[in-house]
Amino acid sequence: MARILKHMLLAAIVSAGWHASAPAQQAYPSKPIRIISPFAPGGGNDFLCRTVAQKLTENVKQQVIVESRPGANGIIGTEAAARAAPDGYTIVLIPSGHAVNASLHRKLPYDTIKDFTPITLVGWSPLVLTVHPSLPVKNVRELIAFAKARPGQLTYGSAGVGSSGHLAGAQFETLTATKMLHVPYKGSALATTDLIAGQVTMIFGTNLSVVPHVRSGRLRALGITAARRAPGLPELPTIAESGVPGYEASLWYGFVGPARIPPEIVRRLNSEIVAVLNLADVRERLASQGVEARPSTPEEFARLLVTDLERWAKVVQRAGVRVE
């Protein structure tokens, strides 16, 4: 891991130094900045991109444009960013699935580490372990006992093979020594609808998709997948504190650009985006969508990418998950 981390930090910070001896460039930014959202409009990724873009436009006095490039679980838009000029005018908002894709797919059109420059983490969003009210369990410990007594009988839905909800469930099975049946859907909305109808036993759903139904009593939440309790859901314990030490499967979002962006531009982008994320109204907007703003330095984000790359590789291997 130390070798990978060293390489990534160099790629993020030092290797960009080849620009240092180049002739003086025009002050940055001198033209519009493009933010690629590698998922369809209307989702969480798109929401975060547009929230940041609006404030960046005001702060840097240049238009910041959001371009949606959905497809292949984020791979299409992410590849477009990797192939862009390393001048700071094209960046992409990646989710934690960026680190997972390297293990799910036999071959990607880019290197998850080498082809990108980390800029900043944006925020975290826990998943919520949610069950149908007919299930006779009130907490995670009771769920584990119930599942162990019925191997292979309980089902969990997800947005699809390799989705965050799928891998959260796979990790849960591994750490609790339980066996459940994964039921993939074409989107989280369909999985949630079937959970409400009692067609599946549980899901590891996003705050936005399941909490309204928990509040209405149609679903029951048992815990969250984050390492610590969520400010917006303080009453829900973490799965780790509920008898599954070491469990964490939160979603995160962060900005990266192509490899070899000049370090001075990385610093400028980082400072401007961090300033936006520290605005009270922006933090409130993110919180309304279940996202806790957590800006970082490029180095901190680089370390997170390396850690998640290795952590999810183990989960994928143990679960035998593969997307062809």
Secondary structure, DSSP 8 states (H G I E B T S, - for coil): -HHHHHHHHIIIIIGGGGGTTS-----S-SS-EEEEE-S-TTSHHHHHHHHHHHHHHHHHSS-EEEEE---GGGHHHHHHHHTS-SSSSEEEEEETHHHHHHHHBS--SS-TTTTEEEEEEEEEE-EEEEE-TTSS-SSHHHHHHHHHTSTTT-EEEESSTTSHHHHHHHHHHHHHT---EEEE-SSHHHHHHHHHTTSSSEEEEEHHHHHHHHHHTSSEEEEESSSS--TT-TTS-BTGGGT-TT----EEEEEEEETT--HHHHHHHHHHHHHHHTSHHHHHHHHHTT-EE----HHHHHHHHHHHHHHHHHHHHHHT--B-
